[in-house]
Amino acid sequence: MRRFIKSPFLLIAIYTLSMALIFACKHEDQIIESAGIVVKRGDAVLLPGNMTTGNANEWKLDKVHSNVMWQTAYMGAAGLLTGRFNQFGMANVTDDKAVNYTTTGQPLKDADWAFYENDPTKTFFNGYVQINTSNTGEPGRDNGCNITTLGTVAIVSGVQNLTTTNLAKITTTKVEYDPASAGYLVTLNLTFKGGLAAPKTISIPAKLSYVPRRTVQIGTGTGYDVFGLQLKFQFNCRDFGIVSTSVADKIEIECNMNFNNK
């Protein structure tokens, strides 16, 4: 009789413990499943070299199919003001190179960058835009209030103006894996004069995405490889002496750089 009385309690205890373990395992799985991120990275090493035409190991910036865009809230409260910069590049514009260039092409070789997919400590890039080439699609604004607001000068036909008055440039100081995505976290220096008496440099965070290399072919032409880098960041224009009330404090920048090995 004593064994018969004890066995139901033993069965109940075993059942209760089993159910507790089942629910605990299910709960743990749900947390892992909802928070887990599977990141697959390749081992691509992409470098500009001397950018020799026909050298498939040397990557060239495809400026025609790239862009640098900006946006900010109109009056700091209404819809977005948007635009792009018509002239930009991926070169390190040191002080001795910050001059006017009489050319309609790229004034400097777009070769100051490197991308290592699985070793971000080796990845770096430099970039710049010519401020007076901001293009909103409204010529009256681009050639008028934008020039004074941004503290620059009007475009001179046939001249690429890389002087400090007309230059905003970035250079990376750190690139690392983004633990929340397949992208990268970047720390960069932004240098810009704006409405100040002299250029100012501030450190800001950014996010970098890699669009993997692939082969393309147009019509019957010879195939070639392409890849892309997308950089996004924002900054406070008041840090650079921009006082216009037409734009919000925050300016968002998106750089879409496409490369090929033709």
C-alpha positions as CSV (number, residue, x, y, z in Angstrom):
1,M,0.0,0.0,0.0
2,R,2.9,2.4,0.8
3,R,4.5,1.9,-2.6
4,F,1.2,2.5,-4.3
5,I,0.7,5.8,-2.5
6,K,4.2,7.1,-3.3
7,S,4.2,6.2,-7.1
8,P,1.6,8.9,-8.1
9,F,3.6,11.6,-6.4
10,L,6.8,10.3,-8.1
11,L,5.0,10.3,-11.5
12,I,3.7,13.8,-10.9
13,A,7.1,15.1,-9.9
14,I,8.7,13.5,-13.0
15,Y,6.0,15.0,-15.3
16,T,6.3,18.4,-13.8
17,L,10.1,18.4,-14.1
18,S,9.8,17.2,-17.7
19,M,7.3,19.9,-18.7
20,A,9.5,22.6,-17.0
21,L,12.5,21.5,-19.0
22,I,10.5,21.4,-22.3
23,F,9.2,25.0,-21.7
24,A,12.6,26.2,-20.7
25,C,14.2,24.8,-23.8
26,K,11.5,26.3,-26.0
27,H,11.9,29.7,-24.4
28,E,15.7,29.6,-24.8
29,D,15.3,28.6,-28.5
30,Q,13.0,31.5,-29.1
31,I,15.4,34.0,-27.7
32,I,18.3,32.6,-29.7
33,E,16.2,32.5,-32.9
34,S,14.9,36.0,-32.5
35,A,18.2,37.5,-31.6
36,G,20.6,35.3,-33.5
37,I,22.3,36.8,-36.6
38,V,24.1,34.6,-39.1
39,V,26.7,36.5,-41.0
40,K,28.6,35.0,-43.9
41,R,31.7,36.9,-45.1
42,G,33.9,36.1,-48.0
43,D,37.6,36.8,-48.4
44,A,37.5,39.4,-51.2
45,V,40.5,41.7,-51.4
46,L,39.8,44.7,-53.7
47,L,42.5,47.3,-54.4
48,P,42.9,50.1,-56.9
49,G,46.5,49.5,-57.8
50,N,47.5,51.9,-60.6
51,M,44.0,51.7,-62.1
52,T,45.5,50.5,-65.4
53,T,42.8,50.0,-68.1
54,G,42.5,46.4,-69.0
55,N,44.1,45.1,-65.7
56,A,41.4,43.0,-64.1
57,N,43.3,43.0,-60.8
58,E,43.1,46.8,-60.5
59,W,39.7,48.3,-59.5
60,K,38.4,51.6,-60.9
61,L,35.8,53.9,-59.5
62,D,32.9,54.0,-61.9
63,K,32.0,57.6,-61.2
64,V,29.3,57.8,-63.9
65,H,27.3,55.1,-62.0
66,S,28.1,56.4,-58.5
67,N,26.7,59.2,-56.5
68,V,26.9,61.2,-53.3
69,M,23.5,62.3,-52.0
70,W,22.4,64.5,-49.1
71,Q,19.1,65.3,-47.4
72,T,17.8,67.4,-44.6
73,A,14.4,68.5,-43.3
74,Y,13.2,71.8,-44.8
75,M,13.0,74.5,-42.1
76,G,13.9,71.8,-39.7
77,A,10.3,70.7,-39.6
78,A,8.8,70.1,-43.0
79,G,9.5,67.7,-45.8
80,L,12.9,66.7,-47.0
81,L,15.3,68.9,-49.1
82,T,17.4,66.6,-51.2
83,G,20.3,66.8,-53.6
84,R,23.5,65.3,-54.8
85,F,27.0,66.5,-55.6
86,N,28.0,66.3,-59.2
87,Q,31.7,66.3,-58.6
88,F,33.3,63.9,-56.1
89,G,36.2,61.4,-55.9
90,M,38.1,58.9,-53.7
91,A,41.4,60.6,-53.3
92,N,43.3,62.0,-50.3
93,V,43.2,65.8,-50.9
94,T,46.2,66.9,-48.9
95,D,46.9,70.7,-48.5
96,D,49.3,70.7,-51.5
97,K,46.5,69.2,-53.7
98,A,43.8,71.6,-52.5
99,V,43.9,73.8,-55.6
100,N,42.0,74.5,-58.8
101,Y,42.5,72.1,-61.7
102,T,41.8,73.0,-65.3
103,T,40.1,69.9,-66.4
104,T,36.7,68.5,-67.0
105,G,37.7,65.0,-65.8
106,Q,38.7,63.7,-62.4
107,P,41.4,66.1,-61.0
108,L,43.0,63.4,-58.9
109,K,43.3,59.6,-59.3
110,D,40.6,57.8,-57.4
111,A,43.0,55.4,-55.8
112,D,43.1,56.2,-52.0
113,W,41.2,53.3,-50.7
114,A,41.3,49.5,-50.0
115,F,38.7,47.0,-49.1
116,Y,39.4,43.7,-47.3
117,E,36.1,41.8,-46.7
118,N,37.3,39.6,-43.8
119,D,39.9,42.0,-42.3
120,P,38.4,45.4,-41.8
121,T,41.5,46.6,-40.0
122,K,43.1,46.9,-43.5
123,T,40.1,48.6,-45.0
124,F,40.4,52.4,-45.5
125,F,39.2,55.1,-47.8
126,N,39.4,58.8,-48.5
127,G,36.8,60.8,-50.3
128,Y,35.7,64.4,-51.2
129,V,33.0,66.4,-52.8
130,Q,33.1,69.8,-54.4
131,I,30.6,71.8,-52.4
132,N,29.6,74.2,-55.2
133,T,28.4,71.3,-57.4
134,S,25.4,70.6,-55.0
135,N,22.5,69.8,-57.4
136,T,19.0,70.0,-56.1
137,G,17.4,70.2,-59.6
138,E,16.6,73.9,-59.0
139,P,19.3,76.0,-60.8
140,G,18.2,79.2,-59.1
141,R,18.8,77.7,-55.7
142,D,22.0,75.8,-56.6
143,N,23.6,78.9,-58.1
144,G,22.2,81.3,-55.6
145,C,21.4,80.7,-51.9
146,N,23.2,77.4,-51.7
147,I,26.5,79.1,-52.6
148,T,26.2,81.7,-49.8
149,T,24.7,79.2,-47.3
150,L,27.5,76.7,-47.8
151,G,30.3,79.4,-47.8
152,T,31.7,78.6,-51.2
153,V,32.0,80.2,-54.6
154,A,30.3,79.7,-58.0
155,I,31.4,77.1,-60.5
156,V,34.0,78.2,-63.1
157,S,33.5,76.4,-66.4
158,G,36.3,73.9,-67.1
159,V,37.7,74.1,-63.6
160,Q,37.6,71.5,-60.8
161,N,37.7,73.4,-57.6
162,L,39.4,71.5,-54.8
163,T,40.4,74.5,-52.8
164,T,39.6,74.4,-49.0
165,T,36.7,76.9,-49.5
166,N,35.0,74.4,-51.8
167,L,35.9,71.1,-50.3
168,A,34.4,68.6,-47.9
169,K,36.5,65.5,-47.3
170,I,36.4,62.3,-45.3
171,T,39.1,59.9,-44.2
172,T,38.6,56.8,-42.1
173,T,40.3,56.3,-38.8
174,K,38.8,52.9,-37.9
175,V,36.8,50.2,-39.6
176,E,35.4,47.1,-37.8
177,Y,32.8,44.4,-38.1
178,D,29.2,45.4,-37.3
179,P,28.0,42.8,-34.8
180,A,24.3,43.4,-35.8
181,S,24.7,43.0,-39.6
182,A,26.9,41.8,-42.4
183,G,28.2,45.4,-42.7
184,Y,30.9,47.4,-41.0
185,L,31.1,50.2,-38.4
186,V,33.3,53.1,-39.5
187,T,34.8,56.0,-37.6
188,L,35.9,58.8,-39.9
189,N,37.1,62.4,-39.9
190,L,35.0,65.0,-41.7
191,T,36.8,68.2,-42.7
192,F,34.7,71.1,-44.0
193,K,35.0,74.9,-43.9
194,G,31.4,75.9,-44.4
195,G,30.7,79.3,-42.7
196,L,33.8,79.1,-40.5
197,A,37.0,81.1,-41.0
198,A,39.0,77.9,-41.6
199,P,38.3,74.2,-42.2
200,K,37.3,72.2,-39.1
201,T,37.6,68.5,-38.6
202,I,35.3,66.4,-36.5
203,S,35.1,62.6,-35.8
204,I,31.8,60.9,-36.6
205,P,30.4,57.4,-36.9
206,A,29.3,55.8,-40.1
207,K,28.0,52.5,-41.5
208,L,29.5,50.7,-44.5
209,S,27.9,48.0,-46.6
210,Y,29.6,45.9,-49.2
211,V,27.8,44.8,-52.4
212,P,29.6,41.6,-53.3
213,R,31.7,41.2,-56.5
214,R,30.0,39.6,-59.5
215,T,30.5,39.3,-63.2
216,V,28.3,41.2,-65.7
217,Q,28.1,41.4,-69.4
218,I,26.4,43.9,-71.7
219,G,25.2,42.6,-75.0
220,T,28.0,40.8,-76.9
221,G,30.8,42.7,-75.1
222,T,33.4,41.2,-72.9
223,G,32.3,40.4,-69.4
224,Y,33.8,42.2,-66.4
225,D,33.4,42.3,-62.6
226,V,31.8,44.9,-60.5
227,F,31.2,45.5,-56.8
228,G,29.8,48.3,-54.6
229,L,30.4,50.1,-51.4
230,Q,27.7,52.1,-49.6
231,L,28.6,54.6,-46.8
232,K,26.0,56.4,-44.7
233,F,26.6,59.0,-42.0
234,Q,25.1,62.2,-40.7
235,F,26.6,65.4,-39.1
236,N,25.4,68.6,-37.5
237,C,25.9,71.5,-40.0
238,R,25.9,74.0,-37.2
239,D,29.3,72.6,-36.2
240,F,30.6,74.1,-39.4
241,G,29.0,77.5,-39.1
242,I,26.0,76.9,-41.4
243,V,23.3,79.2,-40.0
244,S,20.6,79.0,-42.6
245,T,17.1,78.3,-41.1
246,S,16.1,76.6,-44.4
247,V,18.0,73.4,-43.3
248,A,17.8,71.3,-40.2
249,D,20.8,70.8,-37.9
250,K,21.2,67.2,-39.1
251,I,22.4,66.6,-42.7
252,E,22.3,63.0,-43.8
253,I,24.8,61.7,-46.4
254,E,24.7,58.6,-48.5
255,C,27.6,57.6,-50.8
256,N,27.1,54.9,-53.3
257,M,30.4,53.9,-55.0
258,N,30.5,51.4,-57.8
259,F,33.7,49.9,-59.1
260,N,34.7,47.7,-62.0
261,N,37.9,46.0,-63.2
262,K,37.7,46.8,-66.9
